[in-house]
Amino acid sequence: MDYREAGVDVEAGRAFVDKIRSLVNRTHRPEVIGGLGGFSGFFELPSGYKEPVLVSGTDGVGTKLKIAHDLNCHNTVGIDLVAMCVNDVLTSGAEPLFFLDYLATGKLEQEQLTEVVAGISQGCEMAGCSLLGGETAEMPGFYPPGVYDLAGFCVGVVEKSQLLSGSKVEIGDVAIALASQGVHSNGFSLVRKIVSDGGFNWSDRPEQLDGKTLGEVLLTPTQIYVKPVLAAKSSGIEIHGMAHITGGGLPENLPRCLGANQSIEIIPNSWHILPIFDWLAAAGNVNPKAMFETFNMGVGFVVLVNPDQEVETIKWFESQNIAAYAIGKVIPGTGNLVGLPE
């Protein structure tokens, strides 16, 4: 008996690493030391920082992976994995530097997992960070053959004086919403229940989705906001706070970027709610309060700016092909949102 008979193919693992080497190399930054295959990855801090602060974040893709498995479509969930981490790191004002992934599966299917890593590589390129390394774990008996799970980890850097922690947010600041591309990577347990209980299929084409299938729309990857937001800061837009709208929607995530004794007053109907959310609400008979507490509702990221820069900020992101809306303002309060459905 050997390891292969127990369900773990070491040679296939080595071949997989060789196969994805070019995908990793595409994300190379000059600060990377060495290459793929060591016990750890090495990365020099970029030059020019007086008081560099390292910022880290970790996340996964969640049960959106079930849809990827059902549809045998694996080339977008890697983008989701990167996006969930780098967008979180970005909220501190940090530039993502490098990313590592953890991929666990019942049986290493090279073509399937190469698609996943291709998405991770693409996401890292979109965020401007290096795919520094990762771990692929073949775990027969724990995961069924062909099933995998993902986790990711990102490290970024920011000048200490530029770190965003709520202290720079001022009463009167305007909340500028940056549009999401869809459901992103949160709320998929509810999505799957709506589809299952309603007798729908991923191949269905609801009228609201303009001819696209449910599966196609729901697998649209999470928007990566890193480059346009960092470029906005470099262009002279002074961002006082940022929030990544993930699980818990606007009510849970937007208050996290505020200072003490602050709230945000939301302007109802001030942004475009994507058709997929209208469909989910109707198909699942989900009330508006629950929708806002579960999904991003068309808002993937929020930046807080001085009201004098409201128009400039909206025009900037529109020039980067990201729809932007003024959705509210900072008011005195206790860390809640005012104006959302009750």
JOJO-V140329 format. One line per field, one symbol per residue. phi: phi as a letter, one per 30 degrees, with the letter a starting at -180 (. if undefined). Layout:
BEGIN
phi=???
END
This chain:
BEGIN
phi=.bddddjccddddddddddcedddddcecdddcibdjddacbbddddjcdbdcdbbababcidedddeddchbbccdddeededdddddeddidcdcbbbbbbcbdbdcdddddddddddddddddcicdddllbcccbdjccdeicbbbbbbbbbbbdedcdcbjdcdbejecccdcddcldhbbidddedddddddidbdddbeedchiddedddddedddccedddddddddjdcccabbcccejieedcdddcdddibbbcdcehcbdddeddddddddchcdedddddccdhjccabccbdedcededddddddcibdbbdclbdbdlcicccjdec
END
